[in-house]
Amino acid sequence: MEDAQVLQLTRSKFQDLYLCFCGVSECEPCHSFGPAVRPSYILHYVLSGKGIYRVNSRKYKIHKGQGFLIEPEAVTFYQADEQEPWTYLWVGFAGTQAEMFLQDLGLNSSQHVFQSRYGDKLKRIVTDMLKNNTFSQTHQYYLQSLLYEFFAVLSRDAQMETVTEENRESTYVKKAVNFIQNNYFRGIGIAEIAEHTGVSRSYLYKVFSKNLHISPKEFLTRLRLVRSKELLELTELSVEGVAMSCGYQDALVFSKAFKQETGMPPSHYRKMYHRKQQEKKMFETQKLLEIMETF
C-alpha cells in the first residue's frame, strides 16, 4: 500500500514536452509496482528511505537523493525496502522532444539512474503541480513552466552514474539523429550537427561510422532523399519545391543527388510512380470485375 497524492492530466496544448501526471507517495514496507509497462516517460525521485528498481534485467538499489527513469513500454518493477520504505515523488511526461530533454540530463536507455541534491526544490515543484488541478488555460501554462523548472533543477546538479564510452557514443548518435530528423529541411550541415551534439566533426564521424556504419553526411543525404520521394509521390510540389522542402537550396544539386540514388531524375521518378499506381488500380479493378462476373 501507499499514501499518494496524484494529479492526472487528460490533455495538453503543448507538443515538444508536456506533463501527463505527477504525485508524491509514502510507501509501506515492500510496497511494489509491476512488472508493468507505462505509456509515457516517468522520473521518480526518492525523498527518504530506499528500495529497488529493475529494468532490462538490471537491478538498482535506490536511496534518498537518487532517482530513476522509466521509459515508455519498458517492462519495469520497483519495490520499497522492508525496513526503510521509501517516500518518492514522480513526474510523468511525453512529447516529441522528450527524449532529447532526457539526454540533456544524461539519461537514456542505458542510463536509468541519477542523483540530485535538490530534493526540497523538486518536492516544492511537484507540490505546486498538485495544487494547480483546475486545467484552465492559465494553469496549463503554469504547469508547463513547472515542468521546465523540474528539468532545470535536475540539470543543475544531476550526478550521473559512470557512463561507459559505448553508452556515451550511443547518446551522441541519438542526439545527432534526432537533430537531423527535426532540422533536415533547413539546409543544415555537418558542422551545425556536430555543434548541437557537443562534439567535433571528426568525433561525430567516428561514432556514426562505428554505430550506424554510415557517415553523418550520408545519413543526412539519405534522409532527405527518402523524404523527397514521399513528396514526389504524394504532393504536386514542383521539383524545385521538393528540393527546398528537403533542405536543398539548389534544385540542380538535388536532382543530381536524387539521380545518383535512384538512377533517374526526380520528374521521371514521379511519372513512373504515378504510372505504377494507375496500373495497380487498373489491375484491382479488373480483378473486381472478374469476381463480379462469377455471380
NUTINU-430446 format. One record per residue (C-alpha): residue in three letters; x, y, z. Coordinates in steps of 0.5 Angstrom, whole numbers, plus 2048, in hexadecimal, padded with zeros to 3 digits. Layout:
REM residues N
ALAXYZ
...
***
This chain:
REM residues 295
MET800800800
GLU8028077FF
ASP7FF80E801
ALA7FF8127FB
GLN7FD8197F8
VAL7FC8197F1
LEU7FB81E7EB
GLN7F981A7E5
LEU7F881E7DE
THR7F481C7D8
ARG7F68217D3
SER7FC8267D1
LYS7FC82C7CD
PHE80482B7CC
GLN8078267C8
ASP80F8267C9
LEU80F8257D0
TYR8088247D5
LEU8068227DB
CYS80281B7DC
PHE80281A7E3
CYS80581B7EA
GLY80581A7F1
VAL8088187F8
SER8088117FB
GLU80980F802
CYS80A807801
GLU809802806
PRO80E7FC807
CYS80F7F8801
HIS80A7FC7FD
SER80B7FB7F6
PHE8097FC7EF
GLY80A7F87E9
PRO80D7F47E5
ALA8097F97E0
VAL80A7FE7DA
ARG8088057DA
PRO8068097D4
SER80A80F7D6
TYR8118117D9
ILE8118127E1
LEU8168157E5
HIS8168127EC
TYR81A8167F2
VAL81B8137F9
LEU81A8187FE
SER81B813804
GLY81C80B805
LYS81E806800
GLY81C8017FB
ILE81E7FD7F5
TYR81D7FE7ED
ARG81D7F97E8
VAL81D7FA7E0
ASN8207F77DB
SER8237F17DF
ARG8277F67E3
LYS8257F77EB
TYR8277FE7EE
LYS8278007F5
ILE8248077F6
HIS82480B7FC
LYS8238127FF
GLY8258177FA
GLN8258137F4
GLY8208127EE
PHE81F80D7E9
LEU81C80E7E2
ILE8168097DF
GLU8168097D7
PRO80F8087D3
GLU80D8017D2
ALA8137FE7D6
VAL8127F97DB
THR8147FB7E2
PHE8137F97E9
TYR8147FD7EF
GLN8137FC7F7
ALA8147FF7FD
ASP8197FD803
GLU8167F8808
GLN81A7FC80E
GLU81A80380B
PRO815804806
TRP81680A801
THR812810800
TYR8128137F9
LEU8108187F4
TRP80E8177ED
VAL80D81A7E6
GLY80A8177E0
PHE80B81B7D9
ALA80B81A7D2
GLY80D81E7CC
THR81081E7C5
GLN8178207C8
ALA81681D7CF
GLU81C8187CD
MET82081E7CC
PHE81F8217D2
LEU82181B7D6
GLN82781B7D2
ASP8298227D5
LEU82881E7DC
GLY82D8197D9
LEU8278147DA
ASN82580F7D4
SER8248077D3
SER82B8057D6
GLN82B80A7DC
HIS82580A7E0
VAL82780C7E7
PHE8298147E9
GLN82B8187EF
SER82981F7F2
ARG82A8237F8
TYR8248277F7
GLY81E8227FA
ASP81B8287FD
LYS81A82C7F7
LEU8188267F3
LYS8138257F8
ARG81082C7F8
ILE80F82C7F1
VAL80B8267F1
THR8078287F7
ASP80682E7F2
MET80482A7ED
LEU7FF8267F1
LYS7FC82D7F3
ASN7FA82F7EC
ASN7F582A7EA
THR7EF82E7E7
PHE7F282D7E0
SER7F18347DE
GLN7F58377D8
THR7F983B7DE
HIS7FA8357E2
GLN7FC8317DB
TYR8028377DA
TYR8048377E2
LEU80482F7E2
GLN80882F7DB
SER80D8347DF
LEU80E8307E5
LEU81082A7E1
TYR81582E7DD
GLU8178307E4
PHE8188297E7
PHE81C8277E1
ALA82082E7E2
VAL82182C7EA
LEU8248257E8
SER8288277E3
ARG82C82C7E8
ASP82F8267EC
ALA82D8207E9
GLN83381B7EA
MET8328157E5
GLU83580E7E7
THR83B80C7E3
VAL83A80C7DC
THR83E8077D7
GLU84180A7D1
GLU83C8067CD
ASN8368097D0
ARG8398107CF
GLU83980F7C8
SER83280C7C7
THR8308127CB
TYR8338177C6
VAL8318137C0
LYS82A8137C2
LYS82A81B7C4
ALA82D81C7BD
VAL8288177B9
ASN82281B7BD
PHE8258227BB
ILE8268207B4
GLN81F81D7B3
ASN81C8237B6
ASN8208287B2
TYR8228257AB
PHE81D82A7A8
ARG8218307AA
GLY82782E7A6
ILE82C82C7AC
GLY83382A7AB
ILE8378257AF
ALA83B82B7B3
GLU83482D7B6
ILE8328267B7
ALA8398257BB
GLU83882C7BF
HIS83182A7C1
THR8338237C3
GLY8398267C7
VAL83F8227C4
SER8448237BE
ARG8428227B7
SER84881C7B7
TYR8458197BD
LEU83E8197BA
TYR8408167B4
LYS8438117B8
VAL83D80F7BD
PHE83980F7B7
SER83D80A7B3
LYS83E8067B9
ASN8378057BB
LEU8338067B4
HIS8388047AF
ILE83780B7AC
SER83A8127AC
PRO8358187AE
LYS83581B7A7
GLU8338147A4
PHE82D8137AA
LEU82B81B7A8
THR82B81A7A1
ARG8278137A1
LEU8228167A6
ARG82181C7A1
LEU82081779B
VAL81B81379F
ARG8178197A1
SER81881C799
LYS815815797
GLU80F81679B
LEU80E81D799
LEU80E81B792
GLU809815793
LEU804819797
THR804820795
GLU80482478F
LEU80A829791
SER80F82A78C
VAL81682778B
GLU81882E78E
GLY81382E794
VAL815827796
ALA81C829796
MET81B82F79A
SER81782B79F
CYS81C8267A0
GLY82282A7A1
TYR82582B79A
GLN826833798
ASP828831791
ALA82382C78D
LEU82882A789
VAL82C82778E
PHE826824791
SER82582178A
LYS82C81E78A
ALA82C81B790
PHE82581878F
LYS827815788
GLN82D81278C
GLU82980F791
THR82380C78C
GLY82680C785
MET821811783
PRO81F819783
PRO81A81B788
SER81581C783
HIS816815780
TYR815812787
ARG80E816788
LYS80C814781
MET80E80C782
TYR80B80C789
HIS80480F786
ARG80480A780
LYS805804785
GLN80080778A
GLN7FB807784
GLU7FD800781
LYS7FC7FE788
LYS7F5801788
MET7F37FE781
PHE7F57F7784
GLU7F17F878A
THR7EB7FA786
GLN7EC7F4781
LYS7EC7EF787
LEU7E67F278A
LEU7E27F2783
GLU7E47EA782
ILE7E27E9789
MET7DB7EC788
GLU7DA7E8781
THR7DA7E2785
PHE7D47E4789
***
